[in-house]
Amino acid sequence: MKKLGIIGAMKVEVETLQNAMTGKRIQSIAGMDFCEGLLEGLPAVVVECGVGKVNAAVCAQILCSCYQISHLVNTGVAGSLNAKLDICDLLVSKDAMYYDVDCQYVGYAPCVLPGMPETFEADDSLIGRAFAAAESIKPGHTHIGRVATGDCFVAKKELKEKIVALTQASCVEMEGAAIAHTAYKNGVPFVILRAISDKADDSAEMDYPTFEANAAAFCARLTEALARDLAQDE
């Protein structure tokens, strides 16, 4: 039986999903409230992990170890690194990587941790199903691409350009690769879903608070649609 773990960094990214669940029970672990129940008829656990890579990885490991999830989804907002990816467009991850890792002086490629792959690849089936779900919500405004993750809110054009050069990613945020990394270590299929809240450049400080709630709402709708699709298999 499928059991979907769903992680969002902030309340605005998970509140709609938690409110939509039935048969809810909540358990607090490591300061995080794990809301377990049914989402669109599918067993699921929805949790707000907090911002940043460590919070995200701790949360993902708890889902794997304590809730025996079969699939993992990271939902939320991100800054665009691609001119074709506009505010409130939807992105489904093909893979994820860190942009703030540097072990080049000990023989590793930029952005690669020792012993880890260059990128963490999302599950092909989840990519396809998530893309179809996203297209049902915003036809013509869905992209498949790479997610770049680091512990920084990107709001300067110079940093954005550096990240693009390092990663060739489509969007930038602060949790996805850490969740993907944890999923990889546990052998759990994953996908990252993002709605664009800003352009990750000198306009980000103005655009992010303006569009955050709308972008998060689109991503919540996408996550619900994916859960509904997965529930049809049960």
N, C-alpha and C positions, 0 to 999 in steps of 0.2 A: 504494500500500500504506500502511495506517495504521501509524504509529509513535507510541506514547504516551509523553509525558514526564510523570513523576510526581514531584512535589516534596513533601517533608515537612520541617518545620523541625528536628525532633529525631529522634534515633535510635529512640525508642519508636514514632514514627510511620511509619518506613520499614523497620525491621528485618524484620518479618514478610513484607513484600512482597519484599525482596531475597532472603530465604531461600527464598521460593517460586519464584524465577526459575530457568530452566534455560539452559544455554549461556552462563553469565555471563562477562563480562570487565569489568574495572574500570580506569578511567582517572581520575587525579587532576588536576583543573584548579582553580586559584584556591583551593586548600585543600579542595576538595569532591571526594568520591569518586563518580563517575558509574558506576553499575552497569547495564550494557547486556546484554540477553538477551531471553528470551521469558517473558512473564507470562500464564498461562492461554492459551498459544499465540499471543499477540499480541506483536510486537516492541515493546519498551519500554525506557526508561531511568529508573531510580529513583535519587533522590539526596536526601541530607540537606543542606539549604541553610544551616542555622543560623538563629537567631532574629532577626527584625527585617526591615524593609522593604528595606534595601540588600542584605543577604545574599540575600533572596528574588529581587530583581530581577536581580542579577548571575547567579544560578543559572539563572533562566528565560531570560536572554539567551544563556547558553552552550548551553542545550538547543536554542534556536532556531538559533543560528549554527553550532554544531559538530556537532549530531546530527540536524538537519533533521526535527524532530518534526512530526507532522501535527496532533496534539491535545495539550493540556496540562491536567493535573489537579493541583490542590493539595489534599493530604489531611492531616488532622490534627484537633486538638482546638480548642475555642473556649469562650468564656464566653457564657452566654445573656443576651440583652437582652429576651426575650419570656417572659412568665409561662407561656405555653403550651408552651415549649420546655424540657423537663426534662433533668436529668443523664442522659447516655448516649442521649438522643434524637439523631436524625440530621438534618442540614440540608444541602440542596442549594442552591447559590447561584442566585438569579435575576440578581444583579448584585453589584458590590462598589464601595466608595468609601472614601476616607480620612476619618477624623474629626479628624485633627490638622493639617489644612491650613487656612490662613486668609489669603486674599488680598483680603478685603473692602475694604480701604482703597484698593485700586487697581481696584475696580469689578467684582470677581468674587463669585459666590455663595459662601456658607460651604462649605468642604470641597472646593472646586473649584480645580484647578491651571490657570493660564493656558494656553489652547490645547488643553485636554483636555475630554472630556465630563463631565457631572455625575456619571455612574456608568459603570462598565465592565460591559457586559452579557455574561452568559454565553451560550454557544451553546445554542439552543433544543433541538436534537437531543440534546446531551449532558445537558441538564437532564432531559428526559423519560426518557432511558435510565437516568440515575443515580437518579432518583426511583423508577422501577420496581425497580431493583436494591436500593435501600434498603428498599423495602416488602417485598421478599422476605426481608430479614434481620430487620427490626423492624416488622412490620405495625402501622399505626396510630401509629407514632412517628417519622414522617418529615415534614419541613417543607421548603417552598421559600421562601427569603427572601433578604434583603440581608445582606451581610457588611460590617462596618465594621472598618477596619484603622488601627492607629497604633502608634507605638513606645512602648507602655506596657502593662504587665500591669495590667488593670483589676480593682481589689480594693476599691473604695470606692463606696458607694451613690450619693454625689453625682456622681462622675464618670460612673457608669453612666447616671444620669438625664440628664446633659448630652449624652452621646453619643446616646441615644435621641432627644432633642429635635432634635439636629442632623441625624441620619441616617435615623431611622425604621428602623434595621436590626434584624435578628433575632438576630445574634450579633456578638461582638467578638473580634478576635485581632490578630496582629502581622505577617502576611505576605500575606494573600490579595489585597488591592487592588494591591500592588506586582507580584505575579505577573500579575494581570488586566491591569494597565497595560502590562506588557511584552508580553503576548499581543496586546493591542490594537495596539501599535506594530508588531508583526510580522505581523499578520493571521492569527494562529493561534487556532482555536476553543478555548475553555477552559471549565472548570467547577471550582468550589471545593466540596469535600466536608468537612463538619465533624461531629464528634461532640461533644456538650456535656460538658465536664469540670467546670464550676462555674457559678455564677449571676452572676459578675462584680460581686459586691457585697461586703459586709462578711464574708460567709461564704467567700469565694473562697480565702483563704489556707489554710483548713482543708480545703475540699472538693477543691481542685485536686490536691494530692498523693495524696489518697485515691482519686480516680476517674480520674486521668490515664491510667493503663495500660489500664483497662477501656474508656474512651472511645476511645483510640487503636486498640485491638483491633477495636472495632466499625467504625471508619472504614477500617481495613485490609481487613476483610471486604467492605465496600462497594466499595472500589477494585478488589479482585480480581473481584468480581461484575460491575462495569462493564467491566473488561478482557475478561472472558469473553464478555460480550454483544457488545462491539465485534469480537472475534475471529471471531464467527460471520459477519461480513460478508466476511471475506477468502476 
